[in-house]
Amino acid sequence: MTVRRSVVVGCGGYLPEKVLTNDELAQRLDTSDEWIRDRSGITQRYIAAEGEMTSDLGTAAARDALSAAGFTAADIGLIVVATSTPDETFPATATVVQAKLGADKAMAFDVQAVCSGFVYALATADNFIKSGQVDSALVIGAETFSRILDWQDRGTCVLFGDGAGALVLKAESGAGTTADRGVLSTHLHSDGRLHDLLYVDGGPSSTGEVGFLRMEGKEVFRHAVVKMAEVTVEALEANDLSASDIDWFVPHQANKRIIDGTAKKLGISGDKVVVTIESHANTSAASIPLALWVATQDQRIKRDDLVLIEALGGGMTWGSGLVRW
């Protein structure tokens, strides 16, 4: 018996030109490089230029991924963009990316699950491919979080940055075992009762304004370590695997202490963890695909490697996935 799988055939990324360091933030806020690094592991972040939109970042990452896959835009049947910072309230940023790419044959829509968005988008695209509705997909995580930050709030504005990452998925047949290349499984959860821990205080039907990000950092940290460890164990158990089988752990890049705590709970050694938060900061839905991009560019992640991803974001939402590269 053969099983239809969603195989990663291309990975791309894009970071804006502007770099904002901790020292530069310290010149305008009551903070310091040491304070930020000690609490988050971040030393800098990338900031989109004036007039540079989420769709621009997403399109650049998509083009990079298409090039890596040897695909053209005409080869793509589906575009899913994970973002909490769309160009406009509507239409979907994915349709803007579609037009910029010239991917006229693709259907396109956005997924909004904040920092878990890329895992949700990957799960969505995977299910479209497994069902036979499409043979290929672009899965993009793209954010301009700098546009929804209160730059006077040192507890939040120092933590986030802008960027985009993308994967090209292609349908291939597998034997139905964990040795198959492709997405082996995805696992998604949410709990709307935790809304007040991480949210934006605005929106079209509430204030009529975009609003700013608000966060209860200590509570988010507490839930993150527990829930992300649980959902990664869920992925391993669903595939009858253990942490020792993992080649690379690519977590959402929210906080170095959260990453370290989750890896420790799972028993995954630090040399198997891909960490980009130091230079990227938290790019929300873009953080996992950007980390994947970095680790494929430097050839850490190679064909047939087993990659474990996980994330937690506002909502709250959280999820994990196992991918045989």
N, C-alpha and C positions, 0 to 999 in steps of 0.2 A: 504493500500500500504506500502510495506517495502522498505527501502533504504539501500544500501550497504555502510557501514562506515569503516574508518580506525581507529581502536581502539588501544590506547597505552596500551600494556600489559607488558612492561618492560622498565626500564630506567637505564642507566649505565654511568659511568664516569671514567676518569683517569687523574691524574696530575703527572708530572715527580717528582723525588725526590728532585732535586735541587731547593732551594728557594733563590731568589735574592731580597734583601730588598732595600728600598730607601736609607738607610744609606750606604749600600755597593756601590750603584751607585754614591753617593755623594763623595766617595773617589776617583773616577776616572773622574767625570764630574763636571762642574760648575753648581751644583744644590744642593738641600737639601731635606730632608724628608718633611719639611713644604711646600716648593715650589711645590713639586709633589702632596702632599695631597690636598693642597688648590685648585689646578687647575684640579685635576682629581678624587680625592677620593681614589687613589691607595696608598697602603703601601708596597706591595710586589708583586712578580710575580713568576711563576714556569718556569724553563728553562730546555729544553730537554738535556739529557746527550750527550756527543760525541758519535756518532754512533747510537743514538736513533732517528728513523725516524718517519715521520707523520703516516706511516702505522702501526708502533709499537704502537703509542698512540691510533690510531683508533681501532686497534685489541683489545687492552686491554679494552677500553670502550665498544666495541661490546660484548666481552665475559661477562662483568659485566651485560650488558643489557639482554643478552640471559639467564644468570643465574636467573636474577630477573623475567623473563618471564616464566621460566621453559621450555625453548626451547633449542633445539640443533641446530647446524649450518645447519644440513640437513633439518630443517623445514623452512628455509628461501628461498624465491623465488626471492628476489631482494635486492641488496645492493647499496645504493647511498651514496657516500662520498662527503660532501661539504668541499672543501679546496682550499686555494690559495697558499699553500706550499706543493705541491706534492713531493713524493720521487724523481721522475724523470719527464722529459718532457712528456714521455709516457713510458710504458702504464699507464692507470688510476690507481691511488692509490687504488681505490676500488677493482681492480682485485688482487692486492697484499694482501689486507685484506681478500678477498675471499679465496685465497690460504692458508693464515695463519690460517684461521678459519676452513678450510676444508668444506666450503659451496658450494659443487660441483654442486648443483642443481640451484644455484642462477645466475641471470644475474647481472653484476656489472659495474658501471660507475661513473665518478665524475661529480660534478656540481660546477661551479666557478662563484660565485657572491659576493666574498669577505665577508664582515661581514654579509651580508644578505644571505649568502650561505645556512645556515641551514633552513631558511624559504623557500627558493627556493627548496631545497632537499625534505623537508617535503611535499610541494605542489606536486612535481613530483611523489613521492612515493604514496601519497594519490590518485592521478589520475590513477596510474597504478592499485591500488587496487580497486577503484570505478568502473573502466572499466572492471574488472574481469580478467585482464591479469595475476595478481598474487594474492595469498591469504595472503601473509605475506611479510614484508620488514624490513630491517635494515636501519635506517637513521642515519648517522654519521656525526658529525662535528669535524674535527681534524686539528690542525694547529701546525706548528713549526715556528712561526713568528720571533723567535729570529734569524733565519737564513737569514732573509731579512731586518734586521734593521741596520742602520748606527749607530754604538755605540758611535759615536762622536757627534751625533745630539741629544741634550738633549730635543728638542721639540717633538721627536717621540720615541726614544728608551726607554724612561721611561714609556711609555703607554701600552706596549704590553707584552704578555706572551704566553706560550705554554700549550696545553692541548687537551682533546678530550671528547666528550659526545655522547651518542647514545640512540636511541629509537627503540624498537621493535614494529611494527604495525601488527595488525591482522585484517582480514576482518570479520566483524560481521554485522548482520542485525539490522536496527533501524527503528523507526516509521517515520522518516523524520522530527522530531521536534528538537528544541534546547535542549530538555531533553535527547536526544540520547547521549550515550558515543561515543567518537571518534572525528575526525577532522570535525568540522562543516563547516569551509570555510577557504580559503587562498586568499590573495590579493597581487599581485606582480606588481612592477613598476620599470622603469629605465629611465635614461636620460643621454645618452652618451656625451652630450654637456658639462657636468660637470666633464669630465675626469681629468682635471688638478688639481682638488681639492684634490684628493687622488689616488695615483697610485704608481707603481714600475717602476723605470727608467731603465728597462732592459727587455730582452726576447729573445727567439730563433731567431725570424725574424727581430729584430731591432738591438740590440747591440751584440747578441750572448752570453750575460752574464746574470746572474740572476738579478742583479741590487739591489737597495735599495728602501725601502718605502719612499715616499715623500708626505707631507701633508700640506695643507693650513688650519691650525687648526681653525681659527676664522670663515672661510667660511663654513667648514664642520659643526661646531657647529650650525651656523645659519640655514643651511638647515636641519640639523638633527631634531631639536626641532619642526620645522614646518611640515616636511614631515612625521615624525613618529607619530605625533598627528593626522594628516590627515588620514593616512592609518589605524590607530587603530579605528578611528571613522567610516571609511569605513567598517571595519569588523563588528563593532557593528550594524550599520545600515542595513547591508546585512542580519543580523540575527534577526532584530527587537528587539535588546537588548540595554541596556544603561550601562553606566559605573558602576552603582550601582549593576548590576547583576554579575559583575566580582568578582570571589573569589581571584584570584591571577593574578597579572600583572608581566610578566617575560620578561623584555626588553633586548635587546642587551646591554652588559656591556661595553660601550665605555667610558663613562665619567659620574661621579656621578651627575654633574650639568645638563647634558642632561637628565638623568633618572628622576631627580627631576622636571625639567622643563616640560617634557612630561607628567608625572603623574599629575602635577598641572593643565596643560591645559585640561586634561581629567576629572579632578575632582576625581581622585583615591587617596585615603588616603595612607600615607606612610606605614601603617601596612599591606597593601595588596601588596606591591611591593617587589619582590625578588631581593636582591642586593648582588652580589658576587665580584664586581669590586675591593673592598678593598684588597682582598687576591689573586684574580686570575689575575687582570689587564684585558686588552682587549685581549681576545683569538680569536677574529674574528669569524669565522663560528662555533667555539666550544663554544662560550660564552653562548648562550641560552641553549643548551643541558646540559652544565655543571651546569648552574643555576637551571635547572629543576631537575638534579640529586641531588644537594645539598638540594633542597626543598622537594624532595621525601624521601631522606635519613633521614632528621630530622622530617618527617611526617607532614610538613606544607601542602603540596599538597596531597590530599586524593581522593579516588575514587569519581566520580561524581562532583568534583570541576570544575568550569568553569575557564579556563586558557587562558589569552590573551598574545600573543607573538608578538614582532615587532623588526625590525632591519633596519639599513641603512649602506651601505658600498660603496666602490669605484665602479666607473662606470659612474654615481652613480646608485646604485640599492637600492630599499627599499621594504619592504613588511610586512605583518602581518598575523596572523592566530588565530583562535579560536578553542580550543580543550576542549571537555568535558572529563575529566580524567577518 
